[in-house]
Amino acid sequence: MPVSSLSFTLISKTPKISPPKGFSFTSFTISQNPRLKINPIFRPSTITFFLPKRKPNVKTQNKSHIRGLFTGIVEEMGEIKQLGVAEHGGFDMRIGAKTVIEGVNLGDSIAVNGTCLTVTEFDTKSSEFTVGLSPETLRKTSLSELEPGSVVNLERAVQPTSRMGGHFVQGHVDGTGEIVAKEPEGDSLWIKVKTGKELLKYIVPKGFIAVDGTSLTVVDVFDDEGCFNFMLVAYTQQKVVIPLKKVGQKVNLEVDILGKYVERLLSSGFVESIRSS
């Protein structure tokens, strides 16, 4: 019985997709090095116009998000060179530094007075780098009080091989406090800070706290005064900006995140669910 052979030919057809009617593609380029239109700030009141929430006219280049973790061990003190409104509509700050700029890359995180900020531009020859500040950052931190010539604490994000000399600092400032007293004792310096009840409840004696990005140990908490204090030894006084600030000036505060987690678990009924299981 004859066997007939059959052959099949597969024809591949790729559908042609056309853009919707009335839709067109427009190519554009974004300058990698926008020139800043600097509006120097010499008094805190001169940037209050930037603090209220408003819809920006131009999209910013970077969005604030956590990119690293810090220890609260300040690497160096940098100097504010320029700050003001940039062409992209955001608020940029240029800082002079030597240590933290070593090996820096665009997008790296550097804590400036305890605030995690993203490097948007840098120049190793002039030893300067630029970071962007969002309106929320200006509202939440004491960075709005800075001016050209101000000194700031700087720390790069830790690496897996770094020593954990301080404590876990996210660079997410919880709020600010006001220096209400500075008292020397020998070669050490007592600092007393007043803050709101919403932060004071997380501050405990002998606990950690980050003040302007510096990992410190709380000595006492004064609930009736809404204050806490800590002591700076002679070495630390030479390495951070806190002793340079006067009574009445603000400091950035980040409380120990462990207290927040404990509060969250207790308020969610987690403990009761464990007991009943």
C-alpha positions as CSV (number, residue, x, y, z in Angstrom):
1,M,0.0,0.0,0.0
2,P,1.7,3.3,-1.1
3,V,2.6,5.7,1.6
4,S,2.3,9.3,0.7
5,S,4.5,11.9,2.3
6,L,3.2,15.1,3.5
7,S,5.1,18.3,4.1
8,F,4.1,21.3,6.0
9,T,5.4,24.8,5.6
10,L,5.0,27.2,8.6
11,I,4.6,30.8,7.7
12,S,5.4,33.3,10.4
13,K,3.5,36.5,10.2
14,T,4.4,39.3,12.6
15,P,1.5,41.7,13.0
16,K,2.4,45.2,12.3
17,I,1.5,47.5,15.2
18,S,0.9,51.1,14.5
19,P,0.6,53.8,17.1
20,P,-2.9,55.0,17.9
21,K,-4.3,57.8,15.8
22,G,-3.1,61.2,16.9
23,F,-0.2,59.7,19.0
24,S,3.3,60.7,18.1
25,F,6.7,60.0,19.7
26,T,8.9,62.9,20.6
27,S,12.6,62.5,21.4
28,F,14.2,64.6,24.0
29,T,17.5,64.8,25.9
30,I,18.2,65.8,29.5
31,S,21.3,67.6,30.4
32,Q,23.4,65.6,32.7
33,N,25.0,68.6,34.3
34,P,22.4,71.3,34.8
35,R,23.8,74.6,35.8
36,L,22.4,75.9,39.1
37,K,20.8,79.3,39.4
38,I,22.1,79.9,42.9
39,N,20.0,81.9,45.3
40,P,22.2,82.1,48.3
41,I,20.6,81.8,51.7
42,F,21.9,83.8,54.6
43,R,18.9,83.7,57.0
44,P,16.4,80.8,57.6
45,S,13.5,83.1,56.8
46,T,14.6,83.6,53.2
47,I,13.5,80.1,52.1
48,T,10.2,79.9,53.9
49,F,8.6,80.3,50.5
50,F,9.9,76.9,49.6
51,L,8.4,75.0,52.6
52,P,4.7,74.9,51.9
53,K,3.5,72.0,49.8
54,R,3.0,73.0,46.1
55,K,2.9,71.2,42.8
56,P,6.3,71.6,41.1
57,N,6.3,73.0,37.6
58,V,9.2,70.8,36.5
59,K,9.8,67.1,37.3
60,T,12.8,66.6,39.6
61,Q,15.6,64.3,38.7
62,N,15.6,62.2,41.8
63,K,13.1,60.9,44.3
64,S,13.8,60.5,47.9
65,H,14.2,56.9,49.0
66,I,16.5,54.9,51.2
67,R,19.6,53.6,49.5
68,G,21.8,52.8,52.4
69,L,22.4,52.4,56.1
70,F,24.6,54.4,58.4
71,T,26.3,54.0,61.8
72,G,26.2,57.5,63.2
73,I,30.0,57.7,63.2
74,V,30.7,61.0,61.5
75,E,33.6,60.6,58.9
76,E,34.2,64.3,58.5
77,M,32.8,67.8,58.6
78,G,32.0,69.4,55.3
79,E,31.3,73.0,54.3
80,I,28.3,74.3,52.5
81,K,29.5,76.0,49.3
82,Q,26.2,76.9,47.5
83,L,22.5,76.2,47.9
84,G,19.5,77.4,46.0
85,V,16.8,76.5,43.5
86,A,18.1,74.6,40.4
87,E,16.8,74.6,36.8
88,H,14.9,71.4,37.3
89,G,12.8,73.1,40.0
90,G,14.3,71.4,43.0
91,F,16.5,72.7,45.8
92,D,20.2,71.7,45.5
93,M,23.0,72.0,47.9
94,R,26.7,71.8,47.0
95,I,29.1,70.7,49.7
96,G,32.9,70.7,50.0
97,A,34.4,67.5,51.4
98,K,37.6,65.4,51.2
99,T,36.9,62.0,52.7
100,V,33.4,61.1,51.6
101,I,34.0,62.1,48.0
102,E,36.6,59.3,47.7
103,G,35.2,56.6,45.4
104,V,31.8,58.4,45.2
105,N,29.4,57.6,42.4
106,L,26.2,59.2,41.1
107,G,23.3,57.9,43.2
108,D,25.3,57.1,46.2
109,S,23.9,58.0,49.6
110,I,25.6,60.4,52.0
111,A,24.2,61.5,55.4
112,V,24.3,65.2,55.8
113,N,23.6,66.1,59.5
114,G,21.9,62.7,59.7
115,T,19.7,63.2,56.6
116,C,20.1,60.5,53.9
117,L,20.6,62.4,50.6
118,T,21.5,61.3,47.1
119,V,24.6,62.5,45.2
120,T,23.4,64.0,42.0
121,E,26.7,65.6,40.8
122,F,30.3,65.6,42.0
123,D,33.7,67.0,41.1
124,T,36.7,65.2,42.5
125,K,39.1,68.0,41.4
126,S,37.3,70.6,43.5
127,S,36.4,68.1,46.1
128,E,32.7,69.0,46.0
129,F,29.4,67.1,45.5
130,T,25.8,68.1,45.1
131,V,22.7,66.7,46.7
132,G,19.0,67.5,46.2
133,L,16.6,68.5,48.9
134,S,12.8,67.9,48.6
135,P,10.3,70.2,50.2
136,E,9.5,67.5,52.8
137,T,13.1,67.2,53.8
138,L,13.3,71.0,54.3
139,R,10.1,70.9,56.4
140,K,11.2,67.9,58.5
141,T,14.9,68.7,59.2
142,S,17.0,71.6,60.3
143,L,18.7,71.8,56.9
144,S,16.6,74.8,56.2
145,E,18.8,76.8,58.6
146,L,22.0,76.2,56.6
147,E,23.8,78.9,54.7
148,P,27.0,79.2,52.6
149,G,29.8,78.6,55.0
150,S,27.9,76.4,57.4
151,V,29.6,73.2,58.6
152,V,27.8,69.8,58.4
153,N,28.4,66.2,59.6
154,L,29.0,63.8,56.7
155,E,28.9,60.0,56.6
156,R,28.8,57.6,53.7
157,A,26.5,54.6,53.7
158,V,28.1,51.5,55.3
159,Q,29.4,48.6,53.3
160,P,29.2,44.9,54.2
161,T,32.8,45.0,55.3
162,S,32.4,48.1,57.5
163,R,32.7,48.0,61.3
164,M,29.4,48.8,63.1
165,G,30.9,51.4,65.5
166,G,27.6,53.2,66.3
167,H,24.1,51.9,65.9
168,F,21.7,51.4,63.0
169,V,20.9,54.8,61.6
170,Q,18.6,55.0,58.5
171,G,19.1,58.7,57.7
172,H,15.4,59.2,58.1
173,V,15.1,62.2,60.4
174,D,12.1,61.9,62.7
175,G,12.0,65.5,63.7
176,T,14.1,68.3,65.2
177,G,15.0,69.3,68.7
178,E,16.2,72.6,70.2
179,I,19.4,73.0,72.2
180,V,18.4,74.5,75.5
181,A,21.6,74.2,77.5
182,K,25.4,73.6,77.1
183,E,27.4,73.1,80.2
184,P,31.1,72.1,80.3
185,E,32.4,69.6,82.8
186,G,36.1,69.2,82.7
187,D,37.0,68.6,79.1
188,S,33.6,67.1,78.3
189,L,30.4,69.0,77.3
190,W,26.8,68.4,78.5
191,I,24.1,69.1,75.9
192,K,20.4,69.3,76.7
193,V,17.9,69.1,73.9
194,K,14.1,69.8,74.0
195,T,11.8,68.0,71.7
196,G,8.1,67.0,71.3
197,K,6.3,64.3,73.1
198,E,5.9,62.3,69.9
199,L,9.7,61.7,69.9
200,L,10.5,61.9,73.6
201,K,8.5,58.7,74.2
202,Y,11.0,56.7,72.1
203,I,14.0,58.2,74.0
204,V,15.2,56.2,77.0
205,P,18.2,56.6,79.4
206,K,21.3,54.7,78.1
207,G,19.6,54.2,74.8
208,F,20.8,55.3,71.4
209,I,19.8,58.4,69.5
210,A,21.2,60.1,66.4
211,V,21.7,63.9,66.8
212,D,22.6,65.6,63.5
213,G,23.7,62.1,62.4
214,T,26.0,61.5,65.4
215,S,25.4,58.2,67.3
216,L,25.1,59.2,70.9
217,T,24.0,57.6,74.2
218,V,21.2,59.3,76.1
219,V,22.1,60.0,79.8
220,D,18.8,61.2,81.2
221,V,15.3,62.0,80.1
222,F,13.3,64.8,81.7
223,D,9.7,64.1,80.9
224,D,8.3,67.1,82.8
225,E,10.6,69.4,80.8
226,G,10.3,67.5,77.5
227,C,14.1,67.2,77.3
228,F,16.9,64.7,77.3
229,N,20.7,65.2,77.6
230,F,23.9,63.6,76.5
231,M,27.6,64.2,77.0
232,L,30.3,64.8,74.4
233,V,33.9,63.8,75.2
234,A,36.8,66.0,74.1
235,Y,37.5,63.9,71.0
236,T,33.9,63.9,69.8
237,Q,33.7,67.7,70.2
238,Q,36.5,68.1,67.6
239,K,34.8,65.7,65.1
240,V,31.1,66.8,64.9
241,V,29.2,70.1,64.5
242,I,27.0,69.9,67.6
243,P,29.5,71.9,69.9
244,L,29.6,74.6,67.2
245,K,25.8,75.2,67.5
246,K,24.4,77.8,70.0
247,V,21.6,77.5,72.5
248,G,18.4,78.0,70.6
249,Q,19.5,76.3,67.4
250,K,17.9,73.1,66.0
251,V,19.4,69.7,65.6
252,N,18.1,66.7,63.6
253,L,16.9,63.8,65.6
254,E,16.4,60.1,64.6
255,V,15.3,57.8,67.4
256,D,16.2,54.2,67.7
257,I,13.9,52.3,65.3
258,L,13.6,49.3,67.6
259,G,11.3,51.3,69.9
260,K,9.0,52.0,66.9
261,Y,8.8,48.3,66.0
262,V,8.0,47.3,69.6
263,E,5.2,50.0,69.8
264,R,3.8,48.7,66.5
265,L,3.7,45.1,67.6
266,L,2.1,46.0,70.9
267,S,-0.6,48.2,69.4
268,S,-1.4,45.6,66.7
269,G,-2.3,43.0,69.3
270,F,0.6,40.8,68.4
271,V,1.4,39.8,72.0
272,E,-2.2,38.8,72.7
273,S,-2.3,36.7,69.6
274,I,0.8,34.9,70.7
275,R,-0.6,34.2,74.2
276,S,-3.8,32.9,72.8
277,S,-2.1,30.5,70.4
